[in-house]
Amino acid sequence: MVNLTLTLFHRLHTFKTKKHWTFIAIHGGLWLALFSGLVSAGDTEELNALVGNKEETSTAYDKAFRQTSLPYSLRLKDFKIETNAADGSPTQYSALVLVDGKLVEIAVNSPYAVSPTEDIYLMNFDSTGENGKVDLCVLMIERQPWKYPMLAGICLLLLGIAIWCININKRTDRQ
């Protein structure tokens, strides 16, 4: 990070032509993505909430089982299990959850974004209710405050690489 920072400062100090924009985009994007990744390692928070269909909950637990209050309430409304027609094996799980009274669908690998930095994932369920009905599920709340700066760094890096590749093709066409 130190070497990358010094290289960027040196190039910004000696900035003269538009070809330096490619260098700045690649190295600046890499710096932003790395910095966001390093800083977010300590800021990312994963919480688990047990959500039932009987009453709302606004509590979640971290990995050390410490209780945390959520700024919204959760309640399981319905749970669906889609199965394969050929052998009856499950193919997809999804839960209809009330988040502060708003009905949202949360499925495996399809989270619900509460805010730009907080997502809710479906992690597990309990089907020991009457007639095998699911009346309890586990939701994971993931808070990543540095998600979008990291994404911006990756996009800037890719943009710089694309421009660099275009410029290389132009130079080889002229020769």
C-alpha positions in Angstrom: 0.0 0.0 0.0 2.8 2.4 0.8 4.6 1.7 -2.5 1.4 2.0 -4.4 0.6 5.3 -2.7 4.1 6.7 -3.3 3.9 5.7 -7.0 0.5 7.4 -7.4 1.7 10.6 -5.7 4.8 10.6 -7.9 2.7 10.1 -11.1 0.2 12.8 -10.0 3.1 15.2 -9.3 4.6 14.6 -12.8 1.3 14.4 -14.6 1.6 15.7 -18.1 -0.3 13.9 -20.8 -3.6 12.1 -21.2 -1.8 8.7 -21.3 -1.2 9.1 -17.6 -5.0 8.9 -17.0 -4.7 5.1 -17.7 -2.0 4.7 -15.2 -3.9 6.8 -12.6 -7.1 4.7 -13.2 -5.4 1.4 -12.9 -3.3 2.2 -9.9 -5.9 4.4 -8.2 -8.6 1.7 -8.6 -6.2 -0.9 -7.2 -5.4 1.4 -4.3 -9.1 2.0 -3.5 -10.0 -1.7 -3.8 -7.1 -2.8 -1.5 -7.7 0.0 1.0 -11.4 -0.7 1.2 -10.7 -4.4 1.6 -8.2 -3.9 4.4 -10.4 -1.4 6.3 -13.6 -3.4 5.8 -12.1 -6.6 7.3 -12.6 -5.0 10.7 -15.9 -3.3 10.0 -17.8 -6.2 8.4 -20.4 -7.6 10.8 -22.4 -10.9 10.5 -25.4 -11.4 12.6 -27.9 -14.3 12.8 -31.6 -13.8 13.6 -34.0 -16.6 14.4 -37.2 -15.6 12.7 -40.5 -17.3 13.5 -44.0 -17.0 12.2 -45.7 -16.4 15.6 -44.2 -13.0 16.6 -41.9 -10.3 15.3 -38.2 -10.1 16.4 -35.7 -7.3 16.3 -32.8 -9.1 17.9 -29.9 -10.9 16.3 -26.7 -12.6 17.5 -23.1 -12.3 16.5 -20.6 -15.1 16.3 -19.9 -14.9 20.0 -23.7 -15.2 20.7 -23.9 -11.6 21.9 -27.4 -10.1 21.4 -27.8 -7.1 19.2 -30.8 -5.0 18.5 -31.8 -4.5 14.9 -33.3 -1.1 13.7 -36.2 -3.1 12.0 -38.4 -6.0 12.9 -38.6 -9.4 11.2 -41.3 -12.0 11.0 -41.7 -15.1 8.9 -44.8 -15.0 6.8 -44.4 -18.1 4.6 -41.7 -20.5 3.5 -41.5 -22.2 0.1 -39.5 -25.3 -0.9 -39.3 -25.9 -4.7 -38.5 -29.5 -5.6 -37.2 -31.3 -8.7 -40.1 -32.9 -10.6 -38.0 -35.9 -11.5 -36.8 -37.1 -8.0 -38.4 -34.7 -5.5 -35.1 -33.3 -4.3 -35.2 -29.7 -3.2 -33.9 -27.1 -5.7 -34.7 -23.8 -4.1 -35.7 -22.4 -0.7 -37.3 -19.1 -0.2 -38.9 -17.2 2.7 -41.5 -14.5 2.6 -40.5 -12.2 5.5 -42.1 -9.1 6.9 -39.4 -6.5 7.3 -40.9 -3.6 9.3 -44.3 -4.7 7.8 -43.1 -4.8 4.2 -43.4 -8.2 2.6 -40.1 -9.3 0.9 -38.9 -12.6 -0.6 -35.5 -13.8 0.5 -34.1 -16.9 -1.3 -30.9 -18.9 -1.1 -28.3 -16.8 -3.0 -30.8 -14.0 -3.5 -30.5 -11.6 -0.5 -32.7 -8.6 0.4 -30.9 -5.3 0.6 -32.1 -3.4 3.7 -29.8 -0.6 2.9 -26.8 -0.1 0.6 -24.5 -1.5 3.2 -26.8 -4.2 4.8 -28.1 -7.4 3.2 -30.3 -10.2 4.6 -29.6 -13.8 3.5 -31.6 -17.0 4.1 -29.3 -19.4 5.9 -31.4 -22.3 7.3 -34.8 -23.4 8.4 -36.6 -25.7 10.8 -39.4 -27.9 9.4 -40.4 -29.6 12.6 -43.7 -27.7 12.8 -47.1 -29.3 12.3 -47.3 -31.3 9.0 -43.6 -30.5 8.3 -44.5 -26.9 7.8 -41.6 -24.5 8.3 -42.3 -22.1 11.2 -38.7 -20.9 11.9 -35.8 -19.8 9.7 -32.3 -18.4 10.3 -31.5 -15.2 8.5 -28.0 -13.8 8.3 -27.7 -10.0 8.4 -24.4 -8.9 6.8 -23.2 -5.3 7.3 -20.4 -4.1 4.9 -19.9 -0.4 5.1 -17.0 -0.5 2.6 -18.8 -2.5 -0.1 -19.4 0.3 -2.6 -15.9 2.0 -2.2 -14.4 -1.4 -3.0 -16.7 -1.8 -6.0 -15.8 1.6 -7.2 -12.1 0.7 -7.0 -12.6 -2.5 -8.9 -14.6 -0.7 -11.6 -12.0 2.0 -11.9 -9.3 -0.6 -12.2 -11.2 -2.5 -14.9 -11.9 0.8 -16.8 -8.2 1.6 -16.7 -7.2 -1.8 -18.0 -9.8 -1.6 -20.8 -8.5 1.8 -21.9 -4.9 0.5 -21.7 -5.8 -2.5 -23.9 -7.5 -0.2 -26.4 -4.5 2.0 -26.6 -2.1 -1.0 -27.0 -4.3 -2.2 -30.0 -4.1 1.3 -31.5 -0.3 1.4 -31.2 0.1 -2.1 -32.7 -2.2 -1.2 -35.6 -0.1 1.8 -36.5 3.1 -0.3 -36.7 
